[in-house]
């Protein structure tokens, strides 16, 4: 079952159901690489392309390799290691004002008004 979970995760990594996603900027902002994104601008990212970034996934990023999701003992290792790498390189802060964001119940659960986050690259 661990290998099956890893194979499904690897398939979703290489062929995400939402290959490109778009968000609208609620205010003027700078992306982690320094790119300016103005209030009201649409910003898109490609989950498909991100799955093929060697700096994140390694030199074999374009290969179907479910083993990348397994630990040394063969147990499924979820995205925790990837999240840890993101937290190591970036700080994230909820940028939606006071209180907690609401939920919109639909076929897929989503955040009411989105989940605006401020992402900053950590300095050494």
C-alpha positions in Angstrom: 0.0 0.0 0.0 2.9 2.4 0.6 4.2 1.9 -2.9 0.8 2.4 -4.3 0.4 5.6 -2.4 3.8 6.7 -3.7 2.9 5.8 -7.3 -0.3 7.8 -7.1 1.6 10.8 -5.6 4.2 10.6 -8.3 1.5 10.5 -11.0 -0.2 13.6 -9.4 3.2 15.4 -9.3 4.0 14.8 -12.9 0.4 15.2 -14.2 -1.5 17.5 -11.7 -5.2 17.8 -12.2 -4.9 21.6 -12.1 -1.8 22.1 -14.3 -2.0 25.9 -14.2 -3.6 28.1 -11.6 -4.2 31.8 -11.4 -4.6 34.1 -8.5 -5.4 37.9 -8.3 -3.2 40.2 -6.2 -5.1 42.0 -3.5 -2.4 44.6 -3.2 0.9 45.6 -4.7 3.4 42.8 -3.8 6.8 41.5 -4.7 7.2 37.8 -5.4 10.1 35.9 -3.7 12.3 36.4 -6.7 11.8 40.2 -6.6 9.2 40.4 -9.4 6.6 43.1 -8.9 2.9 42.1 -9.0 0.5 45.0 -8.8 -2.9 45.2 -7.1 -5.5 43.6 -9.3 -3.0 41.8 -11.5 -3.5 38.1 -12.3 -0.6 35.9 -11.3 -0.4 32.3 -12.7 1.7 29.4 -11.7 2.2 26.1 -13.4 2.1 23.1 -11.1 3.0 21.0 -14.2 6.2 23.0 -14.7 7.0 23.2 -11.0 7.1 19.4 -10.9 9.9 19.5 -13.4 12.3 21.8 -11.5 15.5 20.0 -10.8 16.4 22.3 -7.8 13.3 21.0 -6.0 12.9 17.4 -7.3 16.5 16.5 -8.3 18.1 15.8 -11.7 15.6 13.0 -12.4 12.6 15.3 -11.9 11.1 14.4 -15.3 11.2 10.6 -14.5 8.4 8.7 -13.0 10.0 7.5 -9.8 7.6 6.6 -7.0 10.6 5.8 -4.7 11.1 9.5 -4.2 8.1 9.4 -1.9 9.4 6.5 0.2 11.7 6.6 3.2 14.7 4.3 3.6 12.4 1.6 5.1 9.9 1.7 2.2 7.2 3.6 4.1 5.3 6.4 2.4 6.8 9.8 3.1 4.2 12.5 2.4 5.0 16.1 1.3 6.3 16.8 4.8 9.9 16.9 3.5 8.9 19.3 0.7 7.0 21.6 3.1 10.0 21.5 5.4 12.2 22.7 2.5 9.8 25.5 1.7 9.7 26.6 5.4 13.5 26.5 5.4 13.8 28.9 2.5 10.7 31.1 2.9 8.5 32.7 5.6 4.8 32.7 5.1 2.3 35.1 6.7 -1.5 35.2 6.3 -2.2 38.6 4.6 -5.9 38.6 4.8 -6.4 40.9 7.7 -7.9 40.1 11.1 -9.6 36.8 12.1 -9.6 33.5 10.3 -10.6 33.0 6.6 -13.9 31.4 6.0 -14.7 28.3 3.9 -16.8 27.8 0.8 -18.5 24.4 0.7 -18.6 23.1 -2.9 -17.4 20.1 -4.8 -13.9 21.0 -3.6 -13.5 22.8 -0.3 -11.9 26.2 -0.8 -11.2 29.4 1.2 -13.8 32.2 1.0 -12.0 35.1 -0.7 -8.9 32.9 -1.3 -6.0 32.6 1.2 -3.8 35.6 0.7 -0.3 34.9 1.9 2.8 37.0 2.0 5.8 35.0 1.0 9.4 36.2 1.8 12.7 34.6 1.1 14.6 34.0 4.3 17.9 35.8 4.6 21.0 34.1 5.9 
